[in-house]
Amino acid sequence: MKKALVIAHRGFTRDFPDNTLEAFRAALAIGVDGVEFDVQETAGGEFVVLHDDSIEGNSISSLKLKDIERLRVGGSYRIPTLRQTLEVLGRGLVLLIELKQVRSLEQLLALLRRQVDATFTVLVSFDAALIGSLSGLAPDFTCAVIGEPSDAGVNLSAGKTGVFRQVRGDKVSAEMVKTAHARGELVFAWDSGSEDDLRRALRCGIDIIMTDRPDIVIRELKDL
């Protein structure tokens, strides 16, 4: 049975704050197939890796990079730039890059094209208009709108690779996976529920799993 690709959600966050270089290095160390992270744009048009749109009461889009560089998360961890993050992750990994408050799309794409392999990079957002603009500018990347998961799963329309069927890990069934595959869809599961739910989802033949516990997923995959 083909084993699912393991995507570490914001890095390996068991020991480090999410979206930090330390969390990304920890994910690489345990052998994940890919990493998901979030990108925000600063007031000066720089890109930083952070989930929230604001920090300490200030929106990221109103702060300059020099201001953000002075801030810390989780007590003592720096907020990395996109460039620093890509330098750590390198090429060859699957990258799932969620775009938050991002405006300068051509500047973003120029940076990505210098540092990543477009074949293994998916640009996603809840903002359908943003993804619509990206699809025209970036035919070399897969661009997808994130839909809210439901019990039956929802489609993520992708610019280059067809369709992802997104579903909660505890709602996966063998029949759902079989139907999705028959339609040419990839089943993208969000790790949720108990470890028993996780084992069952992996045994159903899902294609990709994004997880906050990649160490456990990797361990379970070894037993399949």
LUMFI-781094 format. One record per residue (C-alpha): residue in three letters; x, y, z; residue number from 1. Coordinates in nm, 2 decimals, decimal comma. Layout:
residues N
@resn: ALA	X: X	Y: Y	Z: Z	resi: NUM;
...
***
This chain:
residues 224
@resn: MET	X: 0,00	Y: 0,00	Z: 0,00	resi: 1;
@resn: LYS	X: 0,12	Y: 0,35	Z: -0,09	resi: 2;
@resn: LYS	X: 0,20	Y: 0,54	Z: 0,23	resi: 3;
@resn: ALA	X: 0,08	Y: 0,89	Z: 0,30	resi: 4;
@resn: LEU	X: 0,31	Y: 1,19	Z: 0,27	resi: 5;
@resn: VAL	X: 0,36	Y: 1,34	Z: 0,62	resi: 6;
@resn: ILE	X: 0,34	Y: 1,71	Z: 0,64	resi: 7;
@resn: ALA	X: 0,44	Y: 1,87	Z: 0,97	resi: 8;
@resn: HIS	X: 0,19	Y: 2,15	Z: 1,06	resi: 9;
@resn: ARG	X: 0,40	Y: 2,46	Z: 1,13	resi: 10;
@resn: GLY	X: 0,70	Y: 2,24	Z: 1,19	resi: 11;
@resn: PHE	X: 0,74	Y: 1,99	Z: 1,47	resi: 12;
@resn: THR	X: 0,59	Y: 2,18	Z: 1,76	resi: 13;
@resn: ARG	X: 0,62	Y: 1,93	Z: 2,05	resi: 14;
@resn: ASP	X: 0,92	Y: 2,11	Z: 2,19	resi: 15;
@resn: PHE	X: 0,93	Y: 2,45	Z: 2,00	resi: 16;
@resn: PRO	X: 0,68	Y: 2,72	Z: 1,91	resi: 17;
@resn: ASP	X: 0,51	Y: 2,68	Z: 1,58	resi: 18;
@resn: ASN	X: 0,65	Y: 2,85	Z: 1,27	resi: 19;
@resn: THR	X: 1,00	Y: 2,89	Z: 1,41	resi: 20;
@resn: LEU	X: 1,33	Y: 2,78	Z: 1,26	resi: 21;
@resn: GLU	X: 1,37	Y: 2,55	Z: 1,56	resi: 22;
@resn: ALA	X: 1,04	Y: 2,38	Z: 1,49	resi: 23;
@resn: PHE	X: 1,13	Y: 2,34	Z: 1,12	resi: 24;
@resn: ARG	X: 1,47	Y: 2,19	Z: 1,20	resi: 25;
@resn: ALA	X: 1,31	Y: 1,95	Z: 1,44	resi: 26;
@resn: ALA	X: 1,07	Y: 1,84	Z: 1,17	resi: 27;
@resn: LEU	X: 1,35	Y: 1,77	Z: 0,93	resi: 28;
@resn: ALA	X: 1,53	Y: 1,57	Z: 1,20	resi: 29;
@resn: ILE	X: 1,25	Y: 1,32	Z: 1,23	resi: 30;
@resn: GLY	X: 1,22	Y: 1,27	Z: 0,86	resi: 31;
@resn: VAL	X: 0,89	Y: 1,43	Z: 0,75	resi: 32;
@resn: ASP	X: 0,81	Y: 1,45	Z: 0,38	resi: 33;
@resn: GLY	X: 0,71	Y: 1,82	Z: 0,40	resi: 34;
@resn: VAL	X: 0,63	Y: 2,12	Z: 0,61	resi: 35;
@resn: GLU	X: 0,33	Y: 2,36	Z: 0,63	resi: 36;
@resn: PHE	X: 0,39	Y: 2,72	Z: 0,73	resi: 37;
@resn: ASP	X: 0,22	Y: 3,06	Z: 0,72	resi: 38;
@resn: VAL	X: 0,34	Y: 3,38	Z: 0,55	resi: 39;
@resn: GLN	X: 0,26	Y: 3,74	Z: 0,63	resi: 40;
@resn: GLU	X: 0,37	Y: 4,06	Z: 0,46	resi: 41;
@resn: THR	X: 0,52	Y: 4,35	Z: 0,66	resi: 42;
@resn: ALA	X: 0,47	Y: 4,72	Z: 0,60	resi: 43;
@resn: GLY	X: 0,79	Y: 4,73	Z: 0,40	resi: 44;
@resn: GLY	X: 0,70	Y: 4,45	Z: 0,17	resi: 45;
@resn: GLU	X: 0,91	Y: 4,18	Z: 0,35	resi: 46;
@resn: PHE	X: 0,77	Y: 3,83	Z: 0,42	resi: 47;
@resn: VAL	X: 0,78	Y: 3,67	Z: 0,76	resi: 48;
@resn: VAL	X: 0,66	Y: 3,34	Z: 0,88	resi: 49;
@resn: LEU	X: 0,38	Y: 3,38	Z: 1,14	resi: 50;
@resn: HIS	X: 0,03	Y: 3,24	Z: 1,18	resi: 51;
@resn: ASP	X: -0,14	Y: 3,54	Z: 1,34	resi: 52;
@resn: ASP	X: -0,22	Y: 3,86	Z: 1,15	resi: 53;
@resn: SER	X: -0,11	Y: 4,06	Z: 1,45	resi: 54;
@resn: ILE	X: 0,13	Y: 4,05	Z: 1,74	resi: 55;
@resn: GLU	X: 0,13	Y: 4,25	Z: 2,07	resi: 56;
@resn: GLY	X: -0,17	Y: 4,44	Z: 1,94	resi: 57;
@resn: ASN	X: -0,01	Y: 4,55	Z: 1,61	resi: 58;
@resn: SER	X: -0,10	Y: 4,41	Z: 1,27	resi: 59;
@resn: ILE	X: 0,20	Y: 4,25	Z: 1,09	resi: 60;
@resn: SER	X: 0,11	Y: 4,46	Z: 0,78	resi: 61;
@resn: SER	X: 0,17	Y: 4,78	Z: 0,99	resi: 62;
@resn: LEU	X: 0,51	Y: 4,68	Z: 1,12	resi: 63;
@resn: LYS	X: 0,85	Y: 4,70	Z: 0,95	resi: 64;
@resn: LEU	X: 1,08	Y: 4,41	Z: 0,95	resi: 65;
@resn: LYS	X: 1,32	Y: 4,57	Z: 1,19	resi: 66;
@resn: ASP	X: 1,03	Y: 4,60	Z: 1,44	resi: 67;
@resn: ILE	X: 0,94	Y: 4,23	Z: 1,40	resi: 68;
@resn: GLU	X: 1,30	Y: 4,12	Z: 1,44	resi: 69;
@resn: ARG	X: 1,30	Y: 4,26	Z: 1,79	resi: 70;
@resn: LEU	X: 1,00	Y: 4,06	Z: 1,89	resi: 71;
@resn: ARG	X: 1,00	Y: 3,71	Z: 2,04	resi: 72;
@resn: VAL	X: 0,75	Y: 3,42	Z: 2,05	resi: 73;
@resn: GLY	X: 0,74	Y: 3,15	Z: 2,31	resi: 74;
@resn: GLY	X: 0,96	Y: 3,36	Z: 2,53	resi: 75;
@resn: SER	X: 1,29	Y: 3,36	Z: 2,34	resi: 76;
@resn: TYR	X: 1,23	Y: 3,25	Z: 1,98	resi: 77;
@resn: ARG	X: 1,27	Y: 3,48	Z: 1,68	resi: 78;
@resn: ILE	X: 1,00	Y: 3,53	Z: 1,41	resi: 79;
@resn: PRO	X: 1,18	Y: 3,40	Z: 1,09	resi: 80;
@resn: THR	X: 1,16	Y: 3,56	Z: 0,75	resi: 81;
@resn: LEU	X: 1,04	Y: 3,36	Z: 0,46	resi: 82;
@resn: ARG	X: 1,39	Y: 3,36	Z: 0,31	resi: 83;
@resn: GLN	X: 1,54	Y: 3,22	Z: 0,64	resi: 84;
@resn: THR	X: 1,27	Y: 2,95	Z: 0,65	resi: 85;
@resn: LEU	X: 1,34	Y: 2,84	Z: 0,29	resi: 86;
@resn: GLU	X: 1,71	Y: 2,83	Z: 0,36	resi: 87;
@resn: VAL	X: 1,65	Y: 2,59	Z: 0,65	resi: 88;
@resn: LEU	X: 1,40	Y: 2,37	Z: 0,47	resi: 89;
@resn: GLY	X: 1,60	Y: 2,35	Z: 0,14	resi: 90;
@resn: ARG	X: 1,48	Y: 2,18	Z: -0,17	resi: 91;
@resn: GLY	X: 1,32	Y: 1,84	Z: -0,21	resi: 92;
@resn: LEU	X: 1,06	Y: 1,87	Z: 0,07	resi: 93;
@resn: VAL	X: 0,69	Y: 1,92	Z: 0,00	resi: 94;
@resn: LEU	X: 0,61	Y: 2,27	Z: 0,10	resi: 95;
@resn: LEU	X: 0,25	Y: 2,38	Z: 0,18	resi: 96;
@resn: ILE	X: 0,27	Y: 2,75	Z: 0,21	resi: 97;
@resn: GLU	X: -0,04	Y: 2,92	Z: 0,35	resi: 98;
@resn: LEU	X: -0,06	Y: 3,29	Z: 0,25	resi: 99;
@resn: LYS	X: -0,23	Y: 3,52	Z: 0,51	resi: 100;
@resn: GLN	X: -0,21	Y: 3,90	Z: 0,46	resi: 101;
@resn: VAL	X: 0,00	Y: 3,90	Z: 0,15	resi: 102;
@resn: ARG	X: -0,02	Y: 4,18	Z: -0,12	resi: 103;
@resn: SER	X: 0,30	Y: 4,18	Z: -0,32	resi: 104;
@resn: LEU	X: 0,24	Y: 3,86	Z: -0,52	resi: 105;
@resn: GLU	X: 0,50	Y: 3,91	Z: -0,79	resi: 106;
@resn: GLN	X: 0,77	Y: 3,99	Z: -0,53	resi: 107;
@resn: LEU	X: 0,67	Y: 3,67	Z: -0,34	resi: 108;
@resn: LEU	X: 0,69	Y: 3,45	Z: -0,65	resi: 109;
@resn: ALA	X: 1,03	Y: 3,59	Z: -0,74	resi: 110;
@resn: LEU	X: 1,16	Y: 3,49	Z: -0,40	resi: 111;
@resn: LEU	X: 1,00	Y: 3,15	Z: -0,41	resi: 112;
@resn: ARG	X: 1,13	Y: 3,07	Z: -0,76	resi: 113;
@resn: ARG	X: 1,49	Y: 3,14	Z: -0,64	resi: 114;
@resn: GLN	X: 1,46	Y: 2,91	Z: -0,34	resi: 115;
@resn: VAL	X: 1,21	Y: 2,63	Z: -0,40	resi: 116;
@resn: ASP	X: 1,12	Y: 2,36	Z: -0,64	resi: 117;
@resn: ALA	X: 0,78	Y: 2,46	Z: -0,78	resi: 118;
@resn: THR	X: 0,70	Y: 2,09	Z: -0,84	resi: 119;
@resn: PHE	X: 0,69	Y: 2,02	Z: -0,47	resi: 120;
@resn: THR	X: 0,53	Y: 2,35	Z: -0,36	resi: 121;
@resn: VAL	X: 0,16	Y: 2,43	Z: -0,30	resi: 122;
@resn: LEU	X: 0,04	Y: 2,78	Z: -0,23	resi: 123;
@resn: VAL	X: -0,28	Y: 2,79	Z: -0,04	resi: 124;
@resn: SER	X: -0,51	Y: 3,05	Z: 0,12	resi: 125;
@resn: PHE	X: -0,86	Y: 3,09	Z: 0,25	resi: 126;
@resn: ASP	X: -0,87	Y: 3,40	Z: 0,03	resi: 127;
@resn: ALA	X: -1,02	Y: 3,29	Z: -0,30	resi: 128;
@resn: ALA	X: -0,94	Y: 3,62	Z: -0,47	resi: 129;
@resn: LEU	X: -0,58	Y: 3,60	Z: -0,38	resi: 130;
@resn: ILE	X: -0,55	Y: 3,24	Z: -0,51	resi: 131;
@resn: GLY	X: -0,73	Y: 3,35	Z: -0,83	resi: 132;
@resn: SER	X: -0,47	Y: 3,62	Z: -0,89	resi: 133;
@resn: LEU	X: -0,18	Y: 3,38	Z: -0,81	resi: 134;
@resn: SER	X: -0,31	Y: 3,12	Z: -1,05	resi: 135;
@resn: GLY	X: -0,26	Y: 3,36	Z: -1,34	resi: 136;
@resn: LEU	X: 0,08	Y: 3,47	Z: -1,22	resi: 137;
@resn: ALA	X: 0,21	Y: 3,13	Z: -1,12	resi: 138;
@resn: PRO	X: 0,12	Y: 2,85	Z: -1,36	resi: 139;
@resn: ASP	X: 0,43	Y: 2,67	Z: -1,25	resi: 140;
@resn: PHE	X: 0,30	Y: 2,63	Z: -0,89	resi: 141;
@resn: THR	X: 0,00	Y: 2,45	Z: -0,76	resi: 142;
@resn: CYS	X: -0,24	Y: 2,71	Z: -0,61	resi: 143;
@resn: ALA	X: -0,54	Y: 2,60	Z: -0,40	resi: 144;
@resn: VAL	X: -0,82	Y: 2,76	Z: -0,21	resi: 145;
@resn: ILE	X: -0,87	Y: 2,61	Z: 0,13	resi: 146;
@resn: GLY	X: -1,22	Y: 2,51	Z: 0,21	resi: 147;
@resn: GLU	X: -1,37	Y: 2,45	Z: 0,55	resi: 148;
@resn: PRO	X: -1,36	Y: 2,08	Z: 0,63	resi: 149;
@resn: SER	X: -1,69	Y: 1,90	Z: 0,67	resi: 150;
@resn: ASP	X: -1,79	Y: 1,55	Z: 0,76	resi: 151;
@resn: ALA	X: -1,79	Y: 1,46	Z: 0,39	resi: 152;
@resn: GLY	X: -1,48	Y: 1,66	Z: 0,30	resi: 153;
@resn: VAL	X: -1,46	Y: 1,95	Z: 0,06	resi: 154;
@resn: ASN	X: -1,27	Y: 2,01	Z: -0,26	resi: 155;
@resn: LEU	X: -0,97	Y: 2,24	Z: -0,29	resi: 156;
@resn: SER	X: -0,95	Y: 2,35	Z: -0,65	resi: 157;
@resn: ALA	X: -0,59	Y: 2,33	Z: -0,75	resi: 158;
@resn: GLY	X: -0,44	Y: 2,52	Z: -1,04	resi: 159;
@resn: LYS	X: -0,21	Y: 2,24	Z: -1,17	resi: 160;
@resn: THR	X: -0,28	Y: 1,91	Z: -1,01	resi: 161;
@resn: GLY	X: -0,66	Y: 1,88	Z: -1,02	resi: 162;
@resn: VAL	X: -0,83	Y: 1,84	Z: -0,69	resi: 163;
@resn: PHE	X: -0,75	Y: 1,78	Z: -0,33	resi: 164;
@resn: ARG	X: -1,03	Y: 1,63	Z: -0,12	resi: 165;
@resn: GLN	X: -0,98	Y: 1,77	Z: 0,23	resi: 166;
@resn: VAL	X: -1,12	Y: 1,58	Z: 0,52	resi: 167;
@resn: ARG	X: -1,08	Y: 1,55	Z: 0,90	resi: 168;
@resn: GLY	X: -0,87	Y: 1,25	Z: 0,99	resi: 169;
@resn: ASP	X: -1,14	Y: 1,11	Z: 1,22	resi: 170;
@resn: LYS	X: -1,39	Y: 1,13	Z: 0,94	resi: 171;
@resn: VAL	X: -1,19	Y: 0,93	Z: 0,68	resi: 172;
@resn: SER	X: -1,34	Y: 0,61	Z: 0,54	resi: 173;
@resn: ALA	X: -1,21	Y: 0,36	Z: 0,30	resi: 174;
@resn: GLU	X: -1,51	Y: 0,42	Z: 0,07	resi: 175;
@resn: MET	X: -1,45	Y: 0,79	Z: 0,07	resi: 176;
@resn: VAL	X: -1,08	Y: 0,74	Z: -0,03	resi: 177;
@resn: LYS	X: -1,18	Y: 0,49	Z: -0,30	resi: 178;
@resn: THR	X: -1,44	Y: 0,73	Z: -0,45	resi: 179;
@resn: ALA	X: -1,20	Y: 1,02	Z: -0,44	resi: 180;
@resn: HIS	X: -0,92	Y: 0,82	Z: -0,61	resi: 181;
@resn: ALA	X: -1,17	Y: 0,71	Z: -0,88	resi: 182;
@resn: ARG	X: -1,24	Y: 1,08	Z: -0,95	resi: 183;
@resn: GLY	X: -0,86	Y: 1,15	Z: -0,98	resi: 184;
@resn: GLU	X: -0,86	Y: 1,33	Z: -0,65	resi: 185;
@resn: LEU	X: -0,59	Y: 1,32	Z: -0,38	resi: 186;
@resn: VAL	X: -0,72	Y: 1,28	Z: -0,02	resi: 187;
@resn: PHE	X: -0,57	Y: 1,54	Z: 0,21	resi: 188;
@resn: ALA	X: -0,64	Y: 1,46	Z: 0,57	resi: 189;
@resn: TRP	X: -0,61	Y: 1,69	Z: 0,87	resi: 190;
@resn: ASP	X: -0,49	Y: 1,48	Z: 1,17	resi: 191;
@resn: SER	X: -0,76	Y: 1,50	Z: 1,43	resi: 192;
@resn: GLY	X: -0,91	Y: 1,26	Z: 1,68	resi: 193;
@resn: SER	X: -0,75	Y: 0,98	Z: 1,87	resi: 194;
@resn: GLU	X: -0,45	Y: 0,77	Z: 1,78	resi: 195;
@resn: ASP	X: -0,70	Y: 0,50	Z: 1,68	resi: 196;
@resn: ASP	X: -0,86	Y: 0,74	Z: 1,44	resi: 197;
@resn: LEU	X: -0,51	Y: 0,82	Z: 1,30	resi: 198;
@resn: ARG	X: -0,43	Y: 0,46	Z: 1,25	resi: 199;
@resn: ARG	X: -0,76	Y: 0,39	Z: 1,07	resi: 200;
@resn: ALA	X: -0,72	Y: 0,70	Z: 0,84	resi: 201;
@resn: LEU	X: -0,37	Y: 0,59	Z: 0,74	resi: 202;
@resn: ARG	X: -0,49	Y: 0,24	Z: 0,66	resi: 203;
@resn: CYS	X: -0,76	Y: 0,38	Z: 0,44	resi: 204;
@resn: GLY	X: -0,50	Y: 0,48	Z: 0,19	resi: 205;
@resn: ILE	X: -0,50	Y: 0,86	Z: 0,22	resi: 206;
@resn: ASP	X: -0,24	Y: 1,05	Z: 0,01	resi: 207;
@resn: ILE	X: -0,13	Y: 1,33	Z: 0,24	resi: 208;
@resn: ILE	X: -0,17	Y: 1,39	Z: 0,62	resi: 209;
@resn: MET	X: -0,09	Y: 1,72	Z: 0,78	resi: 210;
@resn: THR	X: -0,03	Y: 1,67	Z: 1,15	resi: 211;
@resn: ASP	X: 0,08	Y: 1,84	Z: 1,48	resi: 212;
@resn: ARG	X: 0,22	Y: 1,50	Z: 1,58	resi: 213;
@resn: PRO	X: 0,44	Y: 1,39	Z: 1,29	resi: 214;
@resn: ASP	X: 0,66	Y: 1,17	Z: 1,51	resi: 215;
@resn: ILE	X: 0,35	Y: 0,95	Z: 1,59	resi: 216;
@resn: VAL	X: 0,24	Y: 0,94	Z: 1,23	resi: 217;
@resn: ILE	X: 0,59	Y: 0,83	Z: 1,11	resi: 218;
@resn: ARG	X: 0,59	Y: 0,56	Z: 1,38	resi: 219;
@resn: GLU	X: 0,25	Y: 0,43	Z: 1,27	resi: 220;
@resn: LEU	X: 0,34	Y: 0,43	Z: 0,90	resi: 221;
@resn: LYS	X: 0,64	Y: 0,21	Z: 0,97	resi: 222;
@resn: ASP	X: 0,40	Y: -0,05	Z: 1,10	resi: 223;
@resn: LEU	X: 0,17	Y: -0,05	Z: 0,79	resi: 224;
***
